[in-house]
Amino acid sequence: MKKFIFLFLFIFYQSTAFSINQFKYSKDSLRAEFCNTLYDNLNFPNLPNKTPLKIDTELLVEEINNVDGKSFSFDAVYTLWIYWTDDRVIELLKKLGKYEKTNEPTYLCDYEVSSIWGAKRKLFDPVVEIYNQKKTPKYSERFDWIEIFSNGTIQARVRTSSEFRTKELDFSKFPFDKQTFSFHIFSEFPINFVEFIPNKKMNTHKKELYKADGEDGLNIPGWKVKDVHFKNIITKEDKYEYSGFVVEITAERNFGYYIFKIMIPVIFLIVITWSVFWIKVSELQAKVNVTVVTLLALIAYNFIFEQDIPKLSYVTYLDVFILVSYFFAGTATILCIYSHWKYLISKKDQNIVGYYARRFGPISYVLINLLAIFLYI
């Protein structure tokens, strides 16, 4: 029984978080009066004395979907943590008797964003946003809440979903393509005021690929995560330089579906189409029936898998493969009619058209597709 009580108290009073990697809850009950007192004494709307303000940053990406190569966009579910230390808050906590000089601080209070960064401006707002979001969130919706810890750490967190724009999507190798999904985090303040530093948890995300193979890890339907990379960048706008934090997730499309559900059936239809050149030239109706039916089957099949192909303004590898298949299916019908016309003239059941079609048709189909693979992949 004592072991159970000890385990319960350990779990209740200590917890592992993400941005503040270790923190604990107070063993003494913190009443609302303390948080009200702390709130009333917060009056630090300007930058802290020590600049640039170092903002520890962690981005946890949970899901990516609706990858659109036409509009260069994708949707993502993510959680963003930012935190920093303010010396003025430290001095205030010392006066209130709650300051702890530790890397494992005690959680004290949390407040609504509008009450801290709203009209009253109780604390400095670094105005951190993911700048490649298509729709800028409302000011009050940028973060879910703001927390204050006993060592003077201020943490803001947001968990939400959004649509992101990117110029890095290239579907020319579809369905054998790799894509990079990036998130660009910036502050509205120049680098001499605000600077991002990656939280050490980002190294874990990079190593574990956001646990993409686990049940609770990053989920990208139809894709396999190959790499997670993060970096600090500096951009210049007008005469000012800005610190940025960029997270890039590289994923490879799971192409097995497209091979077994699209490409192999199309190849099978082409094989059936060109098999007519092993039928006697005089049997025109039988040959044309086969070629026309398989051509119609190819067209009908195209309507079935059309929804699985991205609608783009440029040609992808799969587009080339399908176009070549259409060409060879139609060419087989034309050659059948031409060889029969030659038969009507010569009255010979075998002619040069059928000979060359058997000899070079399948080889040409294979070589052209190999060339497409070489050019695109």
C-alpha positions, 0 to 999 in steps of 0.5 A: 500500500505504501509503495502504491501511495509513493508511486501515485505521489511521484506521478502526480507531483512530477511530470515530463513535458516537451519544451520544459523537459522536466517540471514538477507540480507544487506539493503545496496547494497553490490557491487562486489567490497566488495566481491573481496576485502574480497576475496583478503584479505582472507589468512587463510589456517591453523587452527584457533587459537582456537581449537578444531574447533567447526563445527555446523552440520545439515543433511536434508535427503529428499529421500531414495530409491533403498534399496538393501539388497544384496549389503547392500546399499541405495540411498539418496537425502540430504542437508548437512550444516556445519558452524563455526566461524573463529576469523581471519575472524572476525578481517578482517571484523572489518577492512572492517567495516562489522563486527556485533556481533550478532546471526542474521548475515548479509549475505555478500558473497559467493564463489565457493569451488575451489576458497576458498579450491582449489590451493589458500587455502584462508580458512581452510578446515576441509575436512568434508565428509559422509564417508559411501558414496560408491563413494567419491565425487571429491574435488571440488564437496564436497560442492556447495559453501562457504558463509561468514556472518557478524559475522565471520561465514563461511558456506558450503552447498551441496545438492546432491544424492549419494549411501550409504553403510551400514551393518545394513540392515537385511531383515530376517523379510521381509516384516515385517522388520524395517531398519536403514539408517545411515549417518556417517559424519567425518573430516580428522582431529583428535578430538583435531583439529575438533569437530562436534556439532549438529545444533539445527535444528536437534532436530526439524528433530528428533521431526518431523521425517523430516516431513515424512508425509508431501508433502515436507518431507522425502520420502521413497517409500514403507516405513514409518519413525518411528524414527530419531536419531542423535549422536556424536561419537568418533572413534579411528584410529591408535593413533588418535581419530576422532569426528563423527556425525551420523544420523540414520533414522529407517523406517518400511516397509509398508507390506499391499501390500505383505499381500493383493497382495501375501500372501492372494492369496497364502493362497487362492490357498492352500485352493483350493488345499486341498479342493480336499480331500472332493471329492470322492477318485475314482474321481482321474482325477478331484482331480489331475486336481485341485491340478496340476492347482493350483500348476501351478497357484502358480508357475506362480503367483510366477513369477509375484511377484518375482520382489517385493522380494529382491534377498538375499543370506539368507532366509526371512520370506516370502521365508519360507511362499512361500516354505511351500505353495509350499510344501503343494500344491505338497503334496496334489497332491502326497496324491491324487495319494496315496489315489487313489492307496489305493482305487484301492486295497480296493474299498472303496470311503473313506480311511484313507489318505483322513481322515487324510488329511482333519483333519490335513492338513490345521491345519499343514499348519497354525501351520507351518506358525505360527512357522515361524512367531514365529521364524522370527518375 
